[in-house]
Amino acid sequence: MTYEHSRAYRGWRIVAVCFVIATFAWGFGFYGQGVYLAELLKLRGWSLSLVSGAVTMFYFVSAIMVAFVADWIAAIGAPRVVAGGLAIMGASVFALGIVDAPWQLYLVFLFMSFGWASTSVGAITNVVGMWFSARRGLAISLALTGASAGGVLVVPALQALIVATGFTRAMALSGATLTLVGAPLALLLIETPAPTGRTAGGASIAGVAKAALLRSFAFWSFAGPFSVFWITQTAFLVHQINIFTPALGPKGAGAAVAVTTFSAVAGRVLMGFAIDRIDRRLVTGALVAGQAFAMAALVLWPTPAVLFLGAAVYGLAVGNVITLPSLIVQQEFEAAAFGLVVALATSANQMAGAFGPGLLGLGRDLSGSYAIPLGCCALLNLCSAAAVVLLRPRAGARESGA
């Protein structure tokens, strides 16, 4: 639609707002998990399996909640959903700085999961989807580039703040920023379009049956492989600092994380401008296979040069693995089903990914190193990359979920 090509179109302002929200949400809710894990292990003396288990629970509960995001937006509006999520996230980050017992840790992560569900992929794709149809792929890619920016900006700033003030004070300042700055801005700046009939219906789920969708081959042909991608990617990113620290030291590990996130930003931006001209499933397969080779290289040749190169190659797919499911949905499903299909796919992906950190932590504890668990992740990536390319619905078919 021609109005979407105009720089004056109000939807692009919403994309910018969602970019900032994604920066906060992923910085503290996704990439920040690696920082929390490393600091809690150091300060509290808990086992890797115990802390990883709390992170697993966080992702699993948030995955269940994400399936209802489209319904929440329809019921109370996108501004309240996202603002409430940022406020909950802020309170949880604050509380992480003062927990001193395992049950408190699990309770805080349980609470945080509601905030993450309300501010991550399901919420942002629904908000942006309300404003765009013809350029939805580009708009979503640009908005979710904020997810990668969260790793580039928030993680180094959080680590520097911890060094300067200590973990407890850094968590208090970060939590206050999310709750007292982020939440009010989301409430004021997020808008929904007037019902002119021009928009794509974002959160609309009229006429679409969830049960039928969950039984359809078209849905699982992409949601299944992406669920495996989420398992390996969530595991790797949460443990990344621990994986790199023995060879690179704390500062070098932080630099490797920065390389991964910078690469994720570059990969997502390039993908956003090319997405309407490429085979989305084929590109997904290539990117995830690249992740597999990067993990294999980290295990086989753990030298500083290879570690940094592997971090860069791995990062190219990080942001796109989050964005590509919604772009495949746009291409293969009816517009009215977009909000629901994205919400259910995100729920399935995150529910699977929730087990990644715990499984990788358990594998590392049992084997004594990350070598075998990372090798298993690489093999899973290769198999699923093949599946997402080969398991396509009929050419030209657009599913309603019925």
N, C-alpha and C positions, 0 to 999 in steps of 0.2 A: 504494500500500500504506500502511495506516494508520500503521505504525511509523515511516515516513519523515516523517510530519507532526509527530512528537514532537520537542520541543527536546532531550530527553534522548538521542535516537538517536545512537549513537556515530559514525555517518557524518558528522554535521555537524562533529565535531571533525576528521575527516580533511579536510573541505572547508577548514577554517581553516588546517590545516597546508599544504595545497596552495596556498592563497592566498599564504602567505609564500614558499613555494618559487617560485611563479610570479613574485613580486615580484623575487626575486634573479635568476631565470633570464632574464626579459625585460629587467630593468634593465641587466644586464651583457652578455647575449647578443644582445639585439635593439636596444633603444633606445641602449645604449652604443656601438653601431657608429658612430653619427653623431659621438659625442665622439672615439672613436679615430681616425676618418677625419680630422677637423679638426685634431687634435693632431699626428698623424703627418705630415700635409702641412706643417704649420708647422715642426715640429722637424727632420724629415729631408729636406725639400725634394723629396720624391718627387712624381711626377705624379698627378693625380686618377685617371687611368685605371689606373695601377699599383695604387694602394691599393684602388680600387673593385673591381678584378679579384680581389684577395685576399678581399674581402668576398663577392663572387660565388662563389668557390670554397668558402668557409665554408658558405654557405647550400646550395650544390649537394650537397656531401658529406653534410651533416647531413640533407638531404632523403632521400638514399639510406638512411642509417642509421635514420631514423624508421620506415621500413617494417618494421623488425625489432623495434621496441620492445615490441610485444605478446608476441613470442616470448621476448625477454630477460626480461620480467616473469614469464612462465610458467616459465622455466627457473631463474632465480636469485632471484626475488622482487622486488617493487616497492621495498622499502627499499634494497636493494643497488644497484639500477639508478639510482635517483634520487640517492642519496648519492655513488655513483661519478661521476655526471654533474656534480654540484656541485664535487667535488674536482678533476676535470679542467678545469672552467670556471675555477676559482680559479688553478690552475697556469698556465693560458693567459693570463689577465688579468695575472698577475705578469710573465710573459715579454714581454708587449706593451710593457712599460715599458723594456725593455733591448734590444730588437731594433735593429740598426743596418745591416742589409742586406736587400734585397728577398727573398732566399731564406729568411731567418729569419722574415720577416713571413708568408710563405706557409706555412711549416712550423707556426708558432704557430696560424694560423687553421685549418689542417687538423686539428690536435690539438683545438682548441676546438670544432670541429664535432661531435665525439663527445659532448662535455659538453652542448652545446645540444640534440642529439637526445634525450638521456636525461632532460631536465628540462622540455621544452616541451610542446606541445599533445598529442602522442601519449602521453606518459607520464602527464600529469595527467588527461586524459580517461579513460584506462584505469584509473587508481587510483580516481578518483571513481566511474566506471561500475561498479566492483565492489560499491559500497555502495548504489547507488540504481537504481531502476527508474521508479516513478511520478513522482518529483520529480527525475529526472536532469537535465532541462533547467535548472531553477533551480540545482541543485547545481553543475553545470558552469559556468554563468554566474557564480556567486559565486566559485568557485575561480579561474577565469580572469580575474576582475576584478583579481587580483594582477598580471596582465600589464600592465594599464594603470597600476596603482600603481607598477610598476617605473619607468615613465617619469616619474611625478610625484615619486617619492621618490629613486630612485637617481641619475638623470641630474643634477638640481641639486646633490645632495650630492657626486657625483663631480666635477662642474665646480668646485665650491667647494674641494674637496680638492686639485685640480690647481693652482688659483690659490694656495692656501696653502702647498703643499709641493712642487710640481713634478710633472710627469707620471710620472716614474719612481717616486717614492716613493708617489704616489697609487695607482698600479697595484699596487705591492707590498702596501700596506695592504688594498686591495680584494681582491686575490687571497688573502691570508691569511685574511680574513674568510670568504670563500666556502669555502675548504678546511678551515679549523680550527674554524669555527662552524657554517656551513650544512650541510656534509656530515654531521657527527656528529648534529646535530639531526634531519636527515631519516632517518638510520638508526634513531634511537630512536623517533621519533614516527609514522612511516608504518606503518600496519597493513593487513592484508588480512582481510576478514571470514571468519568460520567458515563452512565449506561446509554451510549449512543449507538451501540450495535457494531462499532468499529473494532473494538478490542477482541482479543481471542478468548476471553472468558476465563483466563487464568485459573481461578480456584473452582470454576463451575464443574459440577459433577452430575449434572442433569442427564438422566437417561443412561448412565453408565453403572453397571452392576459390578461391585467389587469382587464378589464370588466368581462371576464369570471371567473377569479379567485374570484372577489368580489361577484359573484353570486353563488359560489360553497358552498355546505354544508361542504365539507372537510375544507375549510378555516375558516368559522364561527364557526365550532364545537370546535375550540380551541381559535380563536381570540375573539369570543364573551365572554366566561368566563374570559379570561385574561384581557379583557377591564374592567370588573367589579373589578377584583383584583387590577388593576392599580388605579381605582377610590379610593378604600378604602386605599390602601397602600400609594399613594401619599398624600392623606389627612392626614393620621396618621403621616407620617414622617415630613411633613412640620409643623404640629402643635405639634410635640412631646415635644419640650421644654416647650411650654405653658401648655401642658397637665400635665407634671410631676412637674413643678415648684411649684404649691401650696402645694404639699405634701413633696417635696424633697428639695426645695430651688434651686437657680440658679446653684450652684455647683453640687448638687445631680442630677438635671435634665441633666446637661452635662455628668455626669457619666452614667446615664441611657441610654443616646444616645450612649455613647461609648460601653456599654454592647450590645445594639442592633446591632451596626456595627461589633463588634468583633464576635458576634454570626452569623452574615451574612457571614463574611469571612469563619468561620469554616464550616457553612452549605454548602457554595458554593464549597469549596475545597473538602469536603467529597463527594459531589454530582458529582464533575468532575471525580473522580477516579472510581465511581461506575456507572456512567450514561449508559454505554454500556450494563449493566447487569440487568437493572431495567425497570419496566413499568413507562414510563415518565408521563403519564396522572394520574396514580394512586398515584404516589409520589406527583404530583402537588396538587391533591385533599387533601391528608393528610397534606401537609405543610400549605395550605391555611385554612383548618379547624383548624389547630393549632393556626393560627393567630386569628381566630374568638374567640376561647376559651381564648386566651390571652387578647383580648380587653374586653371580658365579665368580666374577673377577675379584670381588672383594674377598671372597673365601680363598681363591687360588693364589692371588698375588697381592697380599696385604701391605704393599709399600705405599708411602705417602702419595706418590704421583698417581698410582692406580686408584687409591681411595678417593682422591679428589675428582678424578675423571669419572669414576663410577658414580659418585654423588651427583655430578652434572648430568650424566646420561639418565640416571634414575629419575632425576627431577623433571625431565622433559615430559614425562607422563603423569606426574603427580597431580597437577591441576586439571589436566584433561580427563583423567579417570573420574574426577568428580563432575565435570561438565558434560562429557560425552553422552551419558545415559539420557539426559533431558533432550539433547540434540537428536539422538536416535528416535526418541519418542515423538518429537516434532515431525520427523520424516516418515514414520511408520504407523502413526496412530491419528485418529481424527482429532481436530482441534478441540472439540468439546470435552474430550477425554484427557487433555494434556495435564491439567492440575492433578487429577486423581492418579493417573499412571505414574507421573513423576513422584508423587508422595509415596505410593506403594512400592515403587522400585527403590527409592531411597531408603525406605524402611527395611526392605529385604536386604539391600546391600549393607546397611549399617548394622543390622542384626547379625549378619555373618561376620562383618569386620570386627564386631565387638569381641569375638573370640581370638582375634589375631594377637594382641599384646600378651594375653594370658598364655596362649599356646607357645608363643615364641619364648616367653620367660620360663615356662616349664621345660621346654626343650633345651634351653641353655643351662638350666639348673641340673637336668638329668645327664646331659652330655658333657658338661664342663666348659663348653665354648659355644659360640654362635655359628660355627662352621656347618654342622649338620642341619640345624633348623633353617638356616639361610639357603642351603642347597635344596631343601624340600620346598621352600617358597619359590625358588627359581623354577623348579619342575612344575609346580602348580600353575605358575604364570604362563609357561609355554603351552600347557594343555588347554588352559582357558582362552588364551589368545587364538588358538586354532578353532576353538568352539565358537567364539563370537563371530568369526569370519564365515565359518561353514554352516552354522545353524541359523539360516535366514528364513523369515517368512516368505511366502510367495511374492515374486516380483510384482511391484505395483499395488500390493494389498495394503489397505489402511484400516486398521482394526479399531473398533469402538469399544472393545472389551466385552462385548456380549458373546 
